[in-house]
Amino acid sequence: MQNILALSAGTVQQNGNLHIRGGRDGEVAYFVDGATAINPFNNAENVGVIQEAIEEMQLQSGGYTAEFGGANSGVVRTTVKTGGQDFHMGLDYRTDDFAKPGEQFLNTSSFGFRNGVLTLSGPVMSKMKFFVAGQHNYFRNRSQRFIEPFRFDSLKTDPNDGRTVKGIPLPGSVVYEENALPRNYRLDNSFNGTLTYDLSSALKFRLTGTYGKVENLAGTTWPGALANTFQLRLPKQETTNILGNFKITHVLNPTTFYEAAVSYSNRDFKQFDEGFGDNYQLYRDSTANANAGYGDFLTRYEAPRGYSTINAFTFNHPNNITNGYFKDSQANLGASLDFTSQVSKRWEIKVGGRLDRWTMRQFNVNDISALLTYLYGKDGKTVRTFADELERKVRIARAGAINAFGYDSDGNKVNSGADGPRHPLFAAFYVQNKLEYRDLVVNLGMRYERIGTDALAPTNLENPAFNEDLNYVDESQ
């Protein structure tokens, strides 16, 4: 969809992001069937629509009317297809996977691209229609770039290596094929669908649903992939998103109608080690790794030493494992109401508003080794004690460089208090007049927006209540 929108005047695409009329990243708002589809956590598109499921796209840029808002440079509105009176099925499959990594087919590199889309639509009953689309999208090499093939055999550690014995051979050869990055895959499975019910010519119901799941490995893009050449386990990233929107359209008379809708969306992201999953305290535990067949740890909680070669270029040890664990979640409950009336032949008025309330959570552990060493000592046998739960929370957060809201310091969900989730609120109300006289069209309106970030701050900013022992702000204040 981004590629299609980039064809519009004043619109460019760079690194996968749209820039409209010179706008920066995150200045475009997205809506799917009227429901919010942008995530304020990262100001990026939250829900994707399969190309074959798109009925219509509208790009509003520049001085758009009071009906639209929540963006600086542009608004993208996507409508999902609906079913008709007859059954239809469509199947589309495309691939460039005719050659192995590093090899060419018809004088061009293969990136292991596969895209299959199945669409089904038709009537459920006389007044009810459905449309559904499913897509399987895969890239063996998602970061497409020019790479001159190279191979280094018999590399050895240099004087910068931390081992006592120098000149140790590396675990294997360093080999890169032409235009190929190993383990650089991206898998995306998604579904879009609509269900419509025309109760009468004046009352219509529409249900829209989307689902998507994307997975890939971290540390496989250039140049970081080179340092991970020998590392057997790389952290996996998974992103799952869903959206559901229910809309009612009620025609009051030939010139007046209203639309009311409620929606729910949720996005979950996680970066983790596949072997130990959510049990992140095992990631850097030498005992747990030894039981799984991975040894050579330096101490109980220090991963195996990497290899320094070619004047201090470091390759990670094959048994190295990620030192971080990350997860976040953003859920939205939204509602909108729009009333439209053609007051006269030359005057149309539209009044409406929308409300989006988010629930946001995040939990990041950036240094698991330091956290374990602090909790259990270098030998893993010295269990640290704390005076109370507050001291434990503060001190382990500092030790492990933990950043969390909506979760406690151990990664368990919390629903209230200073550690509770954030609930940003976005509300808007507008009045829009459209006046027409011969070839002249005047749009005159007013829009009011309210943004509540739900960001915590000390009650007394100049002299906040402070816990001197913990060097920490008093949470009750």
N, C-alpha and C positions, 0 to 999 in steps of 0.2 A: 504494500500500500504506500509506503514511504516513497518508493521509486516513481509511482504514478503521480503522487502529489508534487514531487520535485519538478515535474514538467510544467507546473503552473508559473505564470509570470511573477517575478520577484521572489521565487522560492528556490533554494538550493539544498542539497543534501550533502553532509560531510560527516564521515565516521558514523553513519547510520542515523544521524540526527537532522531534523529539518530546521532550517533557518529561513524565516519569512521576513522580508523587508529589512534585512540586516539584524534580525533578532538573535539573541544568544541561545545557548542550550536551555531547555526548560521553559521557553516562553510561548509554547503552543499548547492549547487545551484540546483534549480529545473527548468525543462523546459517541457512544454506540447506542442507537435507537433512543437517544435522549438521555441515557444514563451516563454519569461521570465515568470516564475511562482513563483519567490521568491520576497518577499517584503522587500526592504532595510530599511523600517521604523522599522521593528522588526526582520529582517533577518530570517523570517519563511516562510514556504510554503504558498503561497498566494491563490492557486487554487487547489482544490482536484479533483481527477478523480474517478468515481464510479468503483468499482472492476470489475463489469461485462462489463465495457466500455473500459477496458485496452486491447489493442492489443499487446503491447510490452513495457517492461521496460528495460532500460540499466543503469547500475551503473558503472561510471568511477571513479576509486579511485587511489590514489598514483600518479605516474608520467604520468598523462594523456597528450594527445598530445596538440599541440598549438591551435588546433581548439576549445578547451574548456577552460573556465576561469571563473572568477567571484566567485571563491570559493577556500578555502584552502585545504579541505580534500576530497571532492567528488562532483561529478556531477550526477544528476538523470535525465534521459530523458525518458519521457512517450509518447507513441503514442496511440491515441484514435482509436477505431475500425471504419471501414468503411462498407458500405452496399455492398451486392453482387447482382447477377443476379436474385435471388429468394427472395420472401418475407419470413421473419422469425420473430417470436415473442417469447419472453421468459419471464417467470414470476418466481420470487424466493421470498419466504417469510419465515423468520425465527423469532422465538420468544422464550423467556424463561418465558413469562408472564402467568404462570400457578398458581401463588400463590400471595396472597396479601402481602404488605410490612411487613416484619418481620416474615412471614410464609415461610415454605419450601415445595418444591416439589421434590420427589425422593432424599430426604436427602441433598438438596442444596438450597441455598437462591435464590429467584427470584429478579432480578434487573429491571424488567419491560422493558426488551429489545425487541424492534420490528424493523425489517428491511425488507422492501419490495422493490424489484427492478423490473421494467418493461422495457424490451428492444424491440425495433422495428427496422427492417432494410429491405432494398430492393431497387428496381429500381423506380425512378420517371419517367424516360424515358430511351431510349436505352443507352444513354451516361452519364446519371446522376443517382447517387446512394445516398441513405441517411442511416444514422444510428442515433438513438436517445435512450437515457437511462434516466429514472427517478427513483430517490431513495427517500424513506421516512425512516428516521432513528430516533429512539426515545429511550431514556433511562429514566426510571422513577428515577433511582439512578445512576447518571453518575460517582460519586466518590465512587467506590466500595472499601469497607474496612471492616475489622472485628470489630464489635461493640457488646460488651456484653450487652444484654438488661437490662435496669434499669428503675426505676420509683421512683420519690420523690413526696410525697403528703404533703400538708399542710405546705410548706416552708413559712418562714416569713422573713421580713427584719431584718438585724443585726444592731449593733451599728454604723457601718460605713455608713449606709444609710443617705442621706442628709435630710430626712424629720424630722420634729420636733417630730412626734409620731413614736416610734420604734415598731417593732414586727407586722407590717402590713402584712397580708397574700398576697402571690404572686397571680397573676391573675388566675393561674391554676396549674395543676400538670406538672411536667417535666417528659416526657415519651419518651423513645427511644426503638424501637423494634430491634430485632436481625438483624445486618448487614444492617440497613435501615437508610437513612438520609432523612428527610421530605423536600419536595420542591426542591429536588436536581436533577431536570429533565434537559434533554438536547434534543432539537428538531432540526433536520437537514433535510432540504428538498433540493435536488439538481438535476440538469439536465446536461447531456453532449450530444453533438451531432456533427456529421460531415455531410457535403454535398460535394460530389466529382463530377467533370465534366471532362470527357476525351474528349476534343475537337478533338484530333487526337492521334496517337501513340507517337507524339513528344511534345504535349502540354497538360498539365493537370492542373486543378484548384482544390483547396481544401479549404473548409471553416470549421473551428472548432469553436464551441461555448460552454461555460460552464456557469452555474449559480448555486449559492449556498446561502442558508440563514440559519444561526444557531442562536438559541435563548435559553437563560437560565436565571436563577435568580442568582444575586450575593449574597454573604453572606450565602450560603447554604452548604459550605464544612466544614469539621471538622478542628479545633474546633470552628470556628466562628459561625457555625450554632447553637451551644448551646446557645450563648448569644442572638441569634435572635429567640429563641423558641416562645416567645409571640408576637413578632412584626408582625403586620398584613400585612404591605406593605414592600416588599423588592425590591431593584432596579433591573430592567430588563436589560439584555444585548442582543443586536442584532448585528450580523455581516453579511453583505451581500457582495458577491463578484461575479464579472462577468469577462469573458475573451472572446475575439473574435480574431481569427487569420485567415488571408487570405493568401494562399501560391500558387505561380505559379511555376511549374516545366517545363522547356523547354529543350528538348533534341536537341542539335545542330547537332550532328552526332553520330555514334555508340560509340564513345569514349569520348564525351564531352557533359556536360549538366550544367545548372545553376538553382538555386532555389532562388526566391525572395519572401519576406513575409513582411506584415505589421500587427501589432497587437495592440489591445487596452485592457487594464484591469483596473478594479476599485474595491477597497475595502472600504466599509464604516462600521464604528463601532460606537455604541452609548450605553451609560449606563444612564438610566433615570428612573423616577417614572412613572408608567403606568397611574396613575390618572391625573397628571398634564402635562405629556408629555415633550415637549421642553420648556415650560414656567417655567423654573427652579426657578424663583424668588418666585413662590407660594409654593415651597416645604416646606419652613420653615416659612410660613406666617400663624399665628394662625387663622386669620379671614377666609382665604381661606380653611384651614383644618376644621374649625368648620362648615362651609357651606357644607363640604363634609362628615360631621359626625364624625370627629376626634377631640377630645378636650384634655383638661388637659395640654395645653402648659403652661410653666412657665412664659414667657413674650410674647410679640408680636412675637418675632422671635426666641425664645428658645423652643426647642422640649420638650416633657414631660420627667421628670426625670426617669431614670432607677431604678431598684430595686437591692440593695446590700444585698446579703445573703451568708451564709456559709463562713464567714470571708472574706468579700469584693469581692466575685464573683458577677459580675453585669449582670443582664438580662435587655434587652431593654424593654421599655414600649410598650404595644400593638400599641399605636398611634404614636410611633416614626417613622420618615421618613428620608430618606437619606439626607445627608448634602452636596452632591456633584453631579455634572453633567458633563459628559465626552462625547466627540465625536471626531472622527478623520476620515480622508479620504486620500486615496492614489490612484492616477490615473496614468497610464503609457501609453505612446504612443511609440511603438517600431517598428523597421524595421531591416531587415537582408538581406544579399546577399551572396550566396556561389556559387563558380565556381569550378567545378571538371573536370579534364581531365586525361585520361589514356594515357600519352604521349608515353609510350612504354610498352612492356610486363612486364617490371620490374620496371617501374617508374610511379607513380601516383602523381599528384600535385593538391592541393586544396587551393584556395585563397578566402578569405571572410571577412566579418565584420558585426557588429551589432551596433545598437544605441538604447538606452532606455532613454527617458526623462520623469521624474516623476513630478507630481504636488501633493504636500503634505500639508495637513492642520491638525490643532489640536486645540481643545478648551477644557480646563479643568477648572472647578470651584471647588475648594477643600473645601471652607468654605462659604456656602451660608448664614448661620446665621450671620457671621461677616460682610459679604457684605451688607446685608439688614440693619443691625444695623447702619453701617457706613453711608449708603445712607439716611435712614429715621429716625434715632434715635431709642432708646429703645421702645418708645411709638408708633412709626410708623407715627408720625405727624410732625417731624422736617426734612424737605427736605433739604438736603445739596446742596449748589451751588458751582460752580467752575468758575475760571477766564476764562478758555478756554477748548477746547476739549482735548488738550494734558494733562492738569492737571487732568481732569476727568479720562482719560484712565489710567494714571500712578497710581493715588491714589486708584481707585476702584480695580485695578489689585492686588495691595498690600493688600487691605482690604479682598478681597475674595480669595486670593492665586490663582489668575487666571494665567494660562499659555496658550498662544495662538499664533498661526501663521496661516495665511490664513483666520483668523476671526478677527473682532474687539473685543473690551472688552465686548461687549454685545452678542457676538456669531453670528454676521452677517458676511457673506462672504466678504472678501476683496481681490482684485486681484492685488494690486500694493502697493508700499511704504514699509516702514519698517515692517508693519504688514501683508504684502502680503504673499502668499504661497511660500514654498521653491520648487525649481526646480532642484533636483539632476540630473546629467547627467552621464550616463555610456556608454562609447564608446570603441570599440575594433576592431582591425584589425589583421589578421593572414595570414601566408603563411606556408603551411604544405606539406612536401614531404614524400612519402612512397616509400622506396626502397626495393626491394625483390631480393634475390639471393639464390637459392635453399631453404634451411630451415631457412635462416636468413632474418628477417624483420627489417629494420631500419626506424624509424620515426624521421625526422629531420625538425624542423620548428622554427618559430619565432612568438611571439604574443606581440602586443602592446595594453595596456589598459590605458584609461584615465577616471578618476573619478573626477567629479566636484560636491562638496557637496552643493554649493550655501549657505554656512553658512555666515551670516553677521558678520562683525568685524569693530571696529573703524578704520578710515583712518589712524590716528596716534595712534598706540598702546601704545607708551610710555607716551604720554600726550594727551589722548582723549578729544575732546570737551565735556564740561560738563555743564549741567543745575544745578547750585548750589541750586536753590530754590526747585527743585523737586528731587535732588540727583539722576539724571538720565542722561544718555548719550545723547548728542545732536543727534537726529535721522538723521538730514541732513548730518552728518559726519559719 
